[in-house]
Structure formats: structure tokens, C-alpha cells
Amino acid sequence: MTILLSSAVVFVGVGWLIVHAGEQYADAIRHTLSVFVLMLGMLALIGVIAELRVGMGVDRMSHRIEARSQVDAASPARFVRKLDAGLNP
């Protein structure tokens, strides 16, 4: 909640500065807006990738289960005893 509130305050503050800035600050405003757009784009990309990972079931727990199952697979095999060993000619 604090991050959203801080983002809104920064967004409104930058908007106020842009509205009240003179013509000599046009380049600075353009660069500032470019940085904000790049940051928002990266946040959106991170969110989309996180949702795709969750949707496909790729997360830390699946790796832990896989590692545990590999350890269990290395256990010694059971011996099977034949019931009719040597009794039938």
C-alpha cells in the first residue's frame, strides 16, 4: 500500500512540475518522462513474467520436490525372492 501511495504522489508531483515548467525545461521533461515510461514498462514486464511462471507452475517448490525425488531414486533396489528356485526341473 505504501508503494502505491508513494508512486501516486511522485506521479502527481511530476505532473505538477511539467504543467508549471517553462519552455526551457522541455528537454529535461522529455528525459524524465522517458525514464518513467521505461520504469513502468519494466515493472509491467516483471509482472507478466511472474504471472506466467505462476500459471505454468514454475516456482521454487517444484524444484525442491524434483531435488528430493532424485535423492529418493538413488536408494538401493529391493531383491525379489523366487518362490520356485530349483524346485521345478
Buried (B, 14 or more C-beta within 10 A) or exposed (E): EEEEEEEEEEEEEBEEEBEEEEEEEEEEEEEBEEEEEEEEEEEEEEEEEEEEEEEEEEEEEEEEEEEEEEEEEEEEEEEEEEEEEEEEE
